[in-house]
Amino acid sequence: MGYNAIDLLDKSIFIANKRKEIYTKIGEKNTSNTALLLISKVLVKNVEKSIQYYKKLKNEISEDILEDIEFTAYDKISFLINEFNKKLLVPDISDVKELLGFSLEFEKLLYALFIDIQGRLVQKEEDTDSITYKLLSNIIRRKEKQLESLEKAIKDK
């Protein structure tokens, strides 16, 4: 059995859990700053929604119909994700503007990672019809909406 979309969803869940941990720690470091604590809790809730979304996708996909991801493509994707994970550190943030800016940049990097992964899956035209490609398209569209929402929140702030 090779690698498939389930493996990518598992890696996405791992990244989301790390993001949740980062936002939680930022809130814990700043308990006296009510606004920052509140925003960190909102960001944690949003990440929890992403985790539930990934788990839902994972449960909806039947492994019987999933196509395997070609090993060299998966190896490159896995390397990209591991490099991304190395960047997942808790920054020293002390105000809401910094937190929102950090979160926006984080979401942009994650969005770019998903686009990069999707691009690496395409070796020939028919690869765009694969379940994995379509799954990533849905995740990317969801990330776009999250980015738009976060950008709007920052603009309205």
C-alpha positions, -999 to +999 in steps of 0.1 A: +000+000+000+013+034-010+007+069+002-026+087-005-048+116+005-053+102+040-016+106+047-018+142+036-049+148+058-030+132+087-001+157+081-026+185+079-041+175+112-006+174+128+001+210+115-032+222+128-026+207+162+008+225+163-009+258+153-035+253+181-006+247+205+011+279+194-020+301+198-027+285+232+008+292+244+006+328+232-026+332+252-011+316+283+019+339+281-004+370+280-032+362+305-032+398+317-039+411+282-076+404+279-078+413+242-048+392+232-061+363+253-095+366+236-081+367+201-058+337+208-089+318+220-107+327+188-078+316+167-077+283+186-114+278+179-108+284+142-080+259+142-102+234+159-127+239+131-100+231+106-091+200+125-127+189+125-129+197+087-098+175+080-112+147+101-145+149+084-128+147+050-108+118+062-139+099+073-157+106+041-130+092+019-130+055+012-095+042+010-107+018-016-112+045-042-081+066-033-053+066-058-017+062-045+006+092-047+036+085-067+065+078-043+089+105-055+062+131-054+051+121-019+088+121-008+091+158-020+058+167-004+068+150+029+100+170+028+081+203+023+058+195+052+087+186+075+105+218+066+073+237+073+069+220+106+104+231+117+092+267+114+063+261+139+077+280+169+059+301+195+067+338+187+071+364+214+039+384+209+025+410+233-003+427+215-033+420+193-019+436+162+012+414+163-009+383+169-032+391+140-002+398+117+015+366+128-017+346+122-022+362+087+014+354+077+010+319+091-022+313+071-005+326+039+024+302+044+000+273+050-020+283+019+012+284-002+022+250+012-011+235+001-008+250-034+028+237-036+016+202-026-012+202-051+011+213-079+036+185-071+008+160-075+003+169-112+025+149-135+000+147-164-032+165-172-055+137-159-039+141-125-062+171-120-092+146-120-078+127-091-096+126-057-064+139-040-062+168-063-099+177-058-096+173-021-067+197-020-087+221-042-114+221-015-088+227+012-072+255-007-106+272-013-113+269+024-079+285+032-087+313+008-119+321+027-100+320+060-074+344+047-101+368+034-118+367+068-086+373+087-076+401+063-110+417+068-106+414+106-072+431+105-085+458+082-116+465+105-093+465+136 
